[in-house]
Amino acid sequence: MRGRGRWWTAVAGATAAVLLGAGCGAGTGSGGGASASAPSFGRETAHAEIVAAVEKAGLPKSDLPGIGGPTPTGSTPRPTPSTERERLEERALACTAAWQYAGPPVDGSRGDLEKAVTALVGEDWVQGERQVEKLDEHGGTMLQITLRKRGWVMYARHTGVQQSLTMEMISLHATETACMNRFTEQERKALFGDAEQG
């Protein structure tokens, strides 16, 4: 159980950091602002590019709700935030475009994530750092690839466990740097909680 706990802590921390922390720090640099004559690149466009890359790569269907897309016609409105944390989460979601899968392992999914990254590079996302981290002694690893485009930072992640817990997490999370930089240090601490320490 201890290995499983460490794995979930790593995944929870990574997910929170990606969703709420990408681009929060200074010096994210390349991505830059759009010129006055360039068409707008915002949340819905970023989300559409992520979804198109996922479909082109053949990644598994996700039953998890999407983040950053247009609200479907006739959908139930989100409840009005009633606490300060809920208001902060709502603000953070407004800075985010994402897709994610969590479920049973799917053969070839890490290679399919690489195909999605290639498709995003074809849409002028600039590929940056690439990291592979060992999560446990049972073969669990996390691959992370960073991409940047016009003031947005995206983390493409694949987390897989071989023996201790047979599941995969795949995500493409993009955040707008300027939007996330509007959060104060105190607000970030309220959003991250203990996950920031992980």
Backbone as CSV, one residue per row, in Angstrom:
resi,resn,N_x,N_y,N_z,CA_x,CA_y,CA_z,C_x,C_y,C_z
1,MET,0.817,-1.203,0.000,0.000,0.000,0.000,0.853,1.257,0.000
2,ARG,2.070,1.188,0.591,2.890,2.393,0.635,3.262,2.840,-0.763
3,GLY,3.604,1.886,-1.651,3.942,2.246,-3.031,2.774,2.896,-3.730
4,ARG,1.589,2.336,-3.513,0.399,2.906,-4.130,0.166,4.326,-3.639
5,GLY,0.367,4.565,-2.343,0.186,5.903,-1.789,1.138,6.907,-2.402
6,ARG,2.407,6.494,-2.555,3.391,7.395,-3.168,3.000,7.715,-4.606
7,TRP,2.501,6.691,-5.319,2.137,6.895,-6.717,0.987,7.888,-6.826
8,TRP,-0.054,7.707,-5.984,-1.193,8.614,-6.040,-0.780,10.020,-5.648
9,THR,0.128,10.152,-4.669,0.605,11.472,-4.276,1.300,12.146,-5.447
10,ALA,2.154,11.390,-6.155,2.856,11.957,-7.310,1.881,12.384,-8.390
11,VAL,0.892,11.538,-8.665,-0.078,11.853,-9.718,-0.937,13.044,-9.316
12,ALA,-1.420,13.053,-8.069,-2.270,14.160,-7.619,-1.499,15.476,-7.651
13,GLY,-0.255,15.434,-7.181,0.555,16.645,-7.204,0.819,17.119,-8.614
14,ALA,1.134,16.182,-9.495,1.414,16.539,-10.889,0.179,17.109,-11.549
15,THR,-0.981,16.505,-11.301,-2.215,16.982,-11.920,-2.551,18.383,-11.442
16,ALA,-2.430,18.621,-10.138,-2.727,19.951,-9.613,-1.756,20.980,-10.164
17,ALA,-0.487,20.618,-10.239,0.511,21.551,-10.752,0.250,21.893,-12.199
18,VAL,-0.127,20.897,-12.986,-0.397,21.147,-14.400,-1.630,21.995,-14.565
19,LEU,-2.703,21.630,-13.878,-3.963,22.315,-14.060,-3.905,23.749,-13.581
20,LEU,-3.262,23.972,-12.425,-3.324,25.283,-11.817,-2.008,26.041,-11.841
21,GLY,-0.898,25.361,-12.113,0.369,26.030,-11.957,1.154,26.282,-13.207
22,ALA,0.792,25.713,-14.330,1.603,25.891,-15.533,1.649,27.352,-15.901
23,GLY,2.864,27.831,-16.046,3.015,29.218,-16.478,2.866,30.225,-15.366
24,CYS,2.729,29.786,-14.097,2.560,30.742,-13.012,3.842,31.484,-12.710
25,GLY,4.971,30.817,-12.873,6.234,31.438,-12.523,6.716,32.396,-13.575
26,ALA,7.659,33.219,-13.201,8.250,34.138,-14.161,9.178,33.376,-15.075
27,GLY,9.449,33.954,-16.231,10.448,33.386,-17.124,9.974,32.233,-17.960
28,THR,8.677,32.093,-18.211,8.229,31.051,-19.109,8.580,31.409,-20.531
29,GLY,8.860,32.679,-20.749,9.544,33.144,-21.956,8.880,32.830,-23.254
30,SER,9.451,31.891,-24.038,9.059,31.695,-25.423,7.594,31.373,-25.509
31,GLY,6.890,31.959,-26.232,5.443,31.893,-26.325,5.015,33.266,-26.703
32,GLY,5.520,34.253,-25.923,5.357,35.645,-26.281,3.931,36.078,-26.482
33,GLY,3.755,37.358,-26.737,2.428,37.877,-27.014,2.167,37.908,-28.491
34,ALA,0.896,37.950,-28.847,0.527,38.016,-30.250,0.690,39.439,-30.743
35,SER,1.057,39.605,-31.993,1.160,40.945,-32.562,-0.240,41.485,-32.783
36,ALA,-0.323,42.799,-32.980,-1.619,43.451,-33.114,-2.393,42.906,-34.320
37,SER,-1.684,42.512,-35.376,-2.377,42.045,-36.571,-2.671,40.544,-36.555
38,ALA,-2.095,39.810,-35.599,-2.307,38.362,-35.545,-3.701,38.065,-34.998
39,PRO,-4.357,37.022,-35.523,-5.672,36.674,-34.982,-5.548,36.205,-33.536
40,SER,-6.618,36.368,-32.788,-6.635,36.003,-31.380,-6.402,34.503,-31.194
41,PHE,-5.616,34.163,-30.178,-5.409,32.766,-29.810,-5.799,32.637,-28.352
42,GLY,-6.979,32.082,-28.108,-7.480,31.989,-26.747,-7.824,30.578,-26.347
43,ARG,-8.595,30.508,-25.287,-8.921,29.237,-24.643,-9.641,28.269,-25.590
44,GLU,-10.646,28.740,-26.305,-11.405,27.838,-27.181,-10.560,27.333,-28.340
45,THR,-9.691,28.201,-28.875,-8.811,27.770,-29.967,-7.810,26.738,-29.464
46,ALA,-7.216,26.998,-28.297,-6.264,26.038,-27.712,-6.953,24.695,-27.471
47,HIS,-8.180,24.738,-26.944,-8.914,23.506,-26.681,-9.210,22.753,-27.974
48,ALA,-9.609,23.479,-29.008,-9.914,22.835,-30.294,-8.677,22.156,-30.869
49,GLU,-7.506,22.779,-30.729,-6.272,22.179,-31.235,-5.901,20.927,-30.443
50,ILE,-6.131,20.953,-29.134,-5.863,19.775,-28.303,-6.769,18.622,-28.717
51,VAL,-8.053,18.885,-28.840,-9.016,17.837,-29.197,-8.696,17.263,-30.577
52,ALA,-8.354,18.125,-31.537,-8.012,17.645,-32.880,-6.772,16.756,-32.845
53,ALA,-5.765,17.148,-32.044,-4.537,16.345,-31.928,-4.824,14.993,-31.292
54,VAL,-5.680,14.971,-30.263,-6.066,13.725,-29.582,-6.751,12.775,-30.567
55,GLU,-7.685,13.332,-31.346,-8.417,12.499,-32.309,-7.498,11.981,-33.415
56,LYS,-6.620,12.845,-33.904,-5.693,12.452,-34.964,-4.739,11.352,-34.495
57,ALA,-4.330,11.426,-33.227,-3.368,10.458,-32.676,-4.020,9.135,-32.290
58,GLY,-5.335,9.104,-32.167,-6.014,7.871,-31.780,-5.930,7.559,-30.301
59,LEU,-5.805,8.591,-29.471,-5.789,8.366,-28.022,-7.148,7.831,-27.573
60,PRO,-7.181,7.132,-26.428,-8.446,6.524,-25.996,-9.514,7.567,-25.702
61,LYS,-10.766,7.153,-25.820,-11.891,8.033,-25.488,-11.851,8.335,-24.000
62,SER,-12.158,9.566,-23.661,-12.158,9.965,-22.261,-13.577,10.185,-21.776
63,ASP,-13.887,9.602,-20.619,-15.183,9.855,-19.996,-15.112,11.029,-19.026
64,LEU,-13.919,11.590,-18.870,-13.766,12.720,-17.959,-14.220,13.995,-18.668
65,PRO,-14.756,14.953,-17.909,-15.218,16.188,-18.557,-14.052,16.959,-19.146
66,GLY,-14.284,17.571,-20.302,-13.252,18.390,-20.929,-13.148,19.725,-20.225
67,ILE,-12.021,20.366,-20.391,-11.802,21.675,-19.794,-11.424,22.631,-20.912
68,GLY,-12.060,23.757,-20.944,-11.610,24.789,-21.861,-12.352,24.854,-23.171
69,GLY,-13.291,23.981,-23.382,-14.061,24.028,-24.618,-15.296,24.886,-24.455
70,PRO,-15.990,25.134,-25.553,-17.238,25.876,-25.447,-18.275,25.062,-24.687
71,THR,-19.163,25.729,-23.994,-20.210,25.036,-23.264,-21.238,24.496,-24.252
72,PRO,-21.507,23.184,-24.209,-22.476,22.628,-25.156,-23.864,23.249,-24.992
73,THR,-24.560,23.441,-26.094,-25.912,23.992,-26.063,-26.817,23.060,-25.260
74,GLY,-27.614,23.645,-24.382,-28.563,22.858,-23.595,-27.958,22.179,-22.387
75,SER,-26.671,22.414,-22.113,-26.050,21.750,-20.956,-26.477,22.443,-19.666
76,THR,-26.404,21.697,-18.568,-26.750,22.252,-17.264,-25.690,23.255,-16.858
77,PRO,-26.090,24.470,-16.495,-25.090,25.472,-16.094,-24.324,25.029,-14.853
78,ARG,-23.064,25.428,-14.786,-22.267,25.142,-13.593,-22.852,25.935,-12.424
79,PRO,-22.853,25.337,-11.212,-23.368,26.098,-10.068,-22.497,27.316,-9.790
80,THR,-23.109,28.356,-9.284,-22.375,29.568,-8.932,-21.444,29.256,-7.761
81,PRO,-20.143,29.614,-7.879,-19.217,29.338,-6.772,-19.692,30.018,-5.493
82,SER,-19.628,29.286,-4.385,-20.122,29.836,-3.121,-19.017,30.065,-2.093
83,THR,-17.833,29.488,-2.328,-16.716,29.697,-1.404,-15.564,30.377,-2.148
84,GLU,-14.641,30.911,-1.386,-13.487,31.580,-2.007,-12.677,30.595,-2.837
85,ARG,-12.490,29.371,-2.338,-11.743,28.371,-3.103,-12.448,28.060,-4.424
86,GLU,-13.772,27.909,-4.391,-14.521,27.643,-5.619,-14.395,28.802,-6.607
87,ARG,-14.378,30.032,-6.102,-14.198,31.195,-6.994,-12.809,31.182,-7.620
88,LEU,-11.804,30.803,-6.839,-10.440,30.710,-7.373,-10.343,29.601,-8.415
89,GLU,-10.995,28.450,-8.137,-10.983,27.353,-9.104,-11.649,27.768,-10.413
90,GLU,-12.728,28.527,-10.328,-13.434,29.003,-11.516,-12.517,29.927,-12.336
91,ARG,-11.801,30.799,-11.631,-10.850,31.684,-12.325,-9.743,30.872,-12.998
92,ALA,-9.246,29.844,-12.299,-8.167,29.020,-12.863,-8.651,28.269,-14.096
93,LEU,-9.881,27.761,-14.064,-10.417,27.058,-15.223,-10.539,27.984,-16.428
94,ALA,-10.790,29.253,-16.181,-10.895,30.214,-17.283,-9.549,30.437,-17.971
95,CYS,-8.463,30.016,-17.332,-7.115,30.150,-17.906,-6.658,28.859,-18.573
96,THR,-7.506,27.839,-18.604,-7.074,26.485,-18.922,-7.821,25.882,-20.106
97,ALA,-7.097,25.126,-20.921,-7.686,24.277,-21.961,-7.039,22.910,-21.816
98,ALA,-7.845,21.840,-21.824,-7.252,20.536,-21.511,-8.083,19.369,-22.025
99,TRP,-7.427,18.217,-22.035,-8.060,16.918,-22.289,-7.341,15.923,-21.388
100,GLN,-8.091,14.931,-20.875,-7.455,13.953,-20.001,-8.171,12.615,-20.047
101,TYR,-7.397,11.561,-19.826,-7.918,10.193,-19.748,-7.342,9.564,-18.495
102,ALA,-8.187,8.875,-17.743,-7.732,8.067,-16.608,-8.529,6.781,-16.639
103,GLY,-7.828,5.658,-16.749,-8.532,4.397,-16.833,-7.592,3.241,-17.073
104,PRO,-8.138,2.121,-17.513,-7.308,0.942,-17.755,-6.242,1.226,-18.807
105,PRO,-5.087,0.562,-18.718,-4.035,0.769,-19.717,-4.529,0.444,-21.123
106,VAL,-4.075,1.232,-22.084,-4.418,1.051,-23.496,-3.119,0.830,-24.256
107,ASP,-3.015,-0.285,-24.989,-1.788,-0.583,-25.738,-1.419,0.569,-26.662
108,GLY,-0.160,0.955,-26.594,0.354,1.969,-27.510,0.002,3.394,-27.169
109,SER,-0.573,3.628,-25.992,-1.037,4.988,-25.682,0.106,5.989,-25.523
110,ARG,1.268,5.537,-25.033,2.378,6.490,-24.914,2.836,6.939,-26.295
111,GLY,2.909,6.000,-27.238,3.249,6.364,-28.611,2.195,7.263,-29.223
112,ASP,0.917,7.030,-28.869,-0.151,7.878,-29.383,-0.054,9.291,-28.813
113,LEU,0.390,9.412,-27.562,0.604,10.751,-27.002,1.692,11.471,-27.786
114,GLU,2.736,10.735,-28.137,3.806,11.331,-28.952,3.247,11.820,-30.294
115,LYS,2.319,11.062,-30.883,1.690,11.482,-32.143,0.877,12.756,-31.940
116,ALA,0.192,12.853,-30.794,-0.572,14.065,-30.492,0.353,15.267,-30.377
117,VAL,1.511,15.067,-29.734,2.493,16.152,-29.622,2.962,16.575,-31.011
118,THR,3.242,15.605,-31.878,3.656,15.914,-33.253,2.577,16.717,-33.976
119,ALA,1.310,16.350,-33.780,0.210,17.087,-34.402,0.151,18.526,-33.884
120,LEU,0.404,18.714,-32.591,0.406,20.060,-32.020,1.572,20.882,-32.543
121,VAL,2.732,20.250,-32.716,3.876,20.947,-33.319,3.504,21.420,-34.721
122,GLY,2.701,20.622,-35.434,2.209,21.011,-36.746,1.277,22.216,-36.700
123,GLU,0.738,22.526,-35.505,-0.107,23.705,-35.311,0.686,24.851,-34.668
124,ASP,2.010,24.780,-34.805,2.914,25.840,-34.331,3.141,25.874,-32.822
125,TRP,2.797,24.794,-32.112,3.242,24.673,-30.731,4.727,24.324,-30.787
126,VAL,5.531,24.946,-29.956,6.978,24.718,-29.954,7.315,23.723,-28.837
127,GLN,7.873,22.576,-29.234,8.215,21.545,-28.254,9.468,21.949,-27.496
128,GLY,9.417,21.779,-26.175,10.553,22.125,-25.327,11.055,20.926,-24.553
129,GLU,11.085,21.078,-23.230,11.671,20.069,-22.358,10.913,18.740,-22.436
130,ARG,11.684,17.679,-22.265,11.121,16.317,-22.246,11.718,15.603,-21.042
131,GLN,10.862,15.053,-20.173,11.335,14.387,-18.962,10.641,13.046,-18.796
132,VAL,11.394,12.063,-18.295,10.808,10.787,-17.898,11.193,10.571,-16.442
133,GLU,10.182,10.343,-15.599,10.411,10.175,-14.164,9.934,8.803,-13.719
134,LYS,10.767,8.110,-12.942,10.388,6.821,-12.360,9.523,7.090,-11.132
135,LEU,8.344,6.458,-11.083,7.420,6.693,-9.974,7.515,5.656,-8.869
136,ASP,7.836,4.406,-9.221,7.902,3.357,-8.208,8.820,2.235,-8.675
137,GLU,8.953,1.208,-7.833,9.829,0.083,-8.140,9.153,-0.958,-9.028
138,HIS,7.918,-0.723,-9.421,7.156,-1.692,-10.202,7.071,-1.313,-11.682
139,GLY,7.857,-0.341,-12.097,7.863,0.039,-13.509,6.994,1.222,-13.850
140,GLY,6.407,1.867,-12.863,5.592,3.051,-13.124,6.466,4.233,-13.525
141,THR,6.111,4.896,-14.613,6.867,6.057,-15.078,5.918,7.166,-15.510
142,MET,6.435,8.375,-15.531,5.683,9.508,-16.050,6.526,10.213,-17.105
143,LEU,5.966,10.367,-18.293,6.588,11.130,-19.369,5.922,12.498,-19.406
144,GLN,6.710,13.540,-19.486,6.167,14.893,-19.613,6.904,15.625,-20.732
145,ILE,6.126,16.226,-21.623,6.678,17.032,-22.716,6.049,18.415,-22.620
146,THR,6.882,19.451,-22.653,6.404,20.823,-22.562,6.315,21.438,-23.957
147,LEU,5.218,22.152,-24.202,5.045,22.863,-25.465,4.604,24.294,-25.157
148,ARG,4.940,25.217,-26.060,4.561,26.620,-25.867,4.034,27.211,-27.166
149,LYS,3.052,28.091,-27.015,2.514,28.793,-28.181,1.830,30.083,-27.738
150,ARG,2.279,31.186,-28.240,1.629,32.484,-28.094,1.104,32.762,-26.684
151,GLY,2.006,32.638,-25.716,1.640,32.954,-24.343,0.980,31.824,-23.573
152,TRP,0.902,30.644,-24.169,0.346,29.463,-23.499,1.448,28.445,-23.264
153,VAL,1.358,27.720,-22.150,2.281,26.631,-21.837,1.455,25.359,-21.688
154,MET,1.863,24.303,-22.403,1.146,23.029,-22.336,2.075,21.940,-21.810
155,TYR,1.509,21.062,-20.979,2.210,19.869,-20.521,1.466,18.652,-21.047
156,ALA,2.138,17.866,-21.861,1.597,16.592,-22.340,2.175,15.519,-21.437
157,ARG,1.314,14.761,-20.771,1.787,13.773,-19.788,1.165,12.412,-20.010
158,HIS,2.004,11.404,-19.771,1.533,10.018,-19.751,2.093,9.384,-18.488
159,THR,1.199,8.858,-17.651,1.603,8.192,-16.424,1.074,6.773,-16.475
160,GLY,1.967,5.792,-16.361,1.562,4.395,-16.428,2.189,3.589,-15.318
161,VAL,1.434,2.639,-14.799,1.909,1.767,-13.735,1.806,0.333,-14.219
162,GLN,2.865,-0.438,-13.998,2.913,-1.800,-14.518,2.245,-2.827,-13.617
163,GLN,2.536,-2.820,-12.319,2.074,-3.902,-11.453,1.231,-3.419,-10.285
164,SER,1.703,-2.395,-9.562,1.045,-2.048,-8.303,-0.364,-1.517,-8.506
165,LEU,-0.624,-0.888,-9.642,-1.949,-0.340,-9.905,-2.090,-0.278,-11.417
166,THR,-2.958,-1.071,-11.981,-3.018,-1.171,-13.432,-3.937,-0.101,-14.009
167,MET,-3.385,1.071,-14.210,-4.134,2.158,-14.822,-3.175,3.116,-15.510
168,GLU,-3.737,3.972,-16.323,-2.967,5.008,-17.000,-3.662,6.343,-16.815
169,MET,-2.854,7.394,-16.808,-3.377,8.753,-16.873,-2.666,9.433,-18.035
170,ILE,-3.447,10.024,-18.920,-2.899,10.751,-20.067,-3.541,12.129,-20.050
171,SER,-2.750,13.162,-20.206,-3.340,14.499,-20.183,-2.574,15.461,-21.076
172,LEU,-3.321,16.400,-21.599,-2.779,17.547,-22.324,-3.418,18.767,-21.668
173,HIS,-2.643,19.477,-20.859,-3.157,20.636,-20.130,-2.385,21.880,-20.550
174,ALA,-3.105,22.872,-21.022,-2.485,24.144,-21.409,-3.048,25.255,-20.539
175,THR,-2.190,26.168,-20.127,-2.638,27.338,-19.377,-2.049,28.590,-19.995
176,GLU,-2.818,29.660,-19.905,-2.365,30.953,-20.427,-1.556,31.651,-19.350
177,THR,-0.304,31.947,-19.646,0.621,32.503,-18.660,0.107,33.803,-18.058
178,ALA,-0.301,34.752,-18.889,-0.740,36.052,-18.376,-1.951,35.898,-17.470
179,CYS,-2.855,35.011,-17.827,-4.055,34.763,-17.021,-3.679,34.195,-15.653
180,MET,-2.786,33.206,-15.635,-2.388,32.599,-14.371,-1.542,33.544,-13.520
181,ASN,-0.810,34.438,-14.161,0.020,35.384,-13.407,-0.808,36.402,-12.637
182,ARG,-2.116,36.460,-12.888,-2.984,37.384,-12.143,-3.285,36.871,-10.730
183,PHE,-2.944,35.606,-10.460,-3.167,35.059,-9.125,-2.042,35.510,-8.198
184,THR,-2.427,35.925,-6.997,-1.421,36.286,-6.003,-0.810,35.021,-5.417
185,GLU,0.299,35.174,-4.710,0.936,34.020,-4.066,-0.018,33.363,-3.075
186,GLN,-0.769,34.169,-2.336,-1.727,33.627,-1.368,-2.823,32.843,-2.083
187,GLU,-3.303,33.345,-3.214,-4.335,32.636,-3.966,-3.805,31.310,-4.508
188,ARG,-2.551,31.285,-4.969,-1.966,30.033,-5.454,-1.878,29.000,-4.337
189,LYS,-1.501,29.452,-3.152,-1.421,28.530,-2.014,-2.803,27.962,-1.693
190,ALA,-3.833,28.794,-1.777,-5.194,28.320,-1.520,-5.616,27.297,-2.575
191,LEU,-5.181,27.474,-3.815,-5.532,26.544,-4.881,-4.766,25.234,-4.773
192,PHE,-3.459,25.335,-4.545,-2.624,24.136,-4.545,-2.784,23.289,-3.304
193,GLY,-2.912,23.922,-2.157,-2.963,23.162,-0.917,-1.707,22.338,-0.744
194,ASP,-1.855,21.073,-0.281,-0.719,20.188,-0.025,-0.064,19.718,-1.311
195,ALA,-0.786,19.762,-2.441,-0.224,19.244,-3.690,0.997,20.036,-4.107
196,GLU,1.069,21.312,-3.702,2.217,22.118,-4.074,3.488,21.596,-3.444
197,GLN,3.343,20.953,-2.303,4.514,20.394,-1.632,5.005,19.114,-2.307
198,GLY,4.136,18.414,-3.086,4.476,17.147,-3.706,5.291,17.342,-4.916
